[in-house]
Amino acid sequence: MNTDRWPDNTPKYPINFLDAHNGGIRMHNETGVKGWAKTAEGVAYTLKTIGIADTVMGCSSMDFASEHGFETDDGAMLLYKRALELI
């Protein structure tokens, strides 16, 4: 029995927080960091595997991504948006 899911198979602890980190996105839920990826495919895999909350908040690092390893400030948000398109 998977204790990370409710009886209707929805995740108990979906990803609800993101932050830009070392040129990628760290994905968190209520229990801590659940994944990190530098590619849209990697981010999408974690989001799909763990689940996505109805509301996902982002750290200010998502808006100032150039300070966290991205080439531009909008790099982290663009990566997240590309990942969502793959799900």
C-alpha positions as CSV (number, residue, x, y, z in Angstrom):
1,M,0.0,0.0,0.0
2,N,1.4,3.4,-1.0
3,T,1.1,5.7,2.0
4,D,2.0,8.8,-0.1
5,R,-1.4,8.7,-1.8
6,W,-5.0,9.0,-0.7
7,P,-7.5,6.1,-1.5
8,D,-8.6,7.9,-4.7
9,N,-4.8,7.8,-5.8
10,T,-4.3,11.6,-5.5
11,P,-1.0,12.5,-3.9
12,K,-1.0,13.4,-0.2
13,Y,2.0,15.6,-0.5
14,P,2.2,17.1,-4.0
15,I,4.9,19.5,-5.1
16,N,3.8,22.9,-3.8
17,F,7.0,25.0,-3.8
18,L,9.8,25.7,-6.3
19,D,13.1,27.4,-6.1
20,A,15.9,28.1,-8.6
21,H,19.1,26.3,-7.6
22,N,22.4,25.8,-9.5
23,G,20.8,26.3,-12.9
24,G,17.9,24.0,-12.2
25,I,14.7,23.8,-10.2
26,R,14.3,22.3,-6.8
27,M,10.9,21.0,-6.1
28,H,9.5,20.7,-2.6
29,N,6.4,19.4,-0.8
30,E,5.3,19.3,2.9
31,T,8.0,16.7,3.7
32,G,11.0,18.5,2.0
33,V,12.9,18.5,-1.2
34,K,11.6,15.9,-3.6
35,G,13.6,16.6,-6.7
36,W,16.0,18.8,-8.6
37,A,16.4,19.0,-12.4
38,K,18.1,21.2,-15.1
39,T,15.9,19.9,-17.9
40,A,12.2,20.3,-18.7
41,E,12.0,16.5,-18.9
42,G,13.5,16.1,-15.5
43,V,11.2,18.7,-13.9
44,A,8.2,17.1,-15.6
45,Y,9.2,13.7,-14.4
46,T,9.3,14.8,-10.8
47,L,6.1,16.8,-11.0
48,K,4.3,13.8,-12.6
49,T,5.7,11.3,-10.2
50,I,5.1,13.2,-7.0
51,G,2.1,15.2,-8.2
52,I,1.4,18.9,-8.5
53,A,-0.6,20.9,-5.9
54,D,-3.5,23.1,-6.9
55,T,-1.4,26.1,-5.9
56,V,2.4,26.0,-6.4
57,M,4.4,28.9,-4.9
58,G,7.8,30.0,-6.0
59,C,10.7,31.4,-4.1
60,S,12.0,34.8,-5.2
61,S,14.9,32.9,-6.8
62,M,12.4,31.9,-9.5
63,D,12.2,35.6,-10.4
64,F,16.0,36.3,-10.1
65,A,17.2,33.1,-11.6
66,S,20.3,34.7,-13.1
67,E,21.6,34.8,-9.5
68,H,21.1,31.0,-9.2
69,G,22.8,29.6,-12.3
70,F,20.5,30.6,-15.1
71,E,21.5,32.8,-18.0
72,T,18.5,35.1,-17.5
73,D,16.2,36.1,-14.7
74,D,13.2,34.4,-16.4
75,G,15.1,31.2,-17.1
76,A,13.7,29.2,-14.2
77,M,10.1,30.2,-15.0
78,L,10.6,29.3,-18.7
79,L,12.0,25.9,-17.6
80,Y,9.0,25.3,-15.4
81,K,6.6,26.3,-18.1
82,R,8.3,23.9,-20.6
83,A,8.0,21.2,-18.0
84,L,4.3,21.8,-17.6
85,E,3.8,21.5,-21.3
86,L,5.2,18.0,-21.2
87,I,2.8,16.7,-18.6
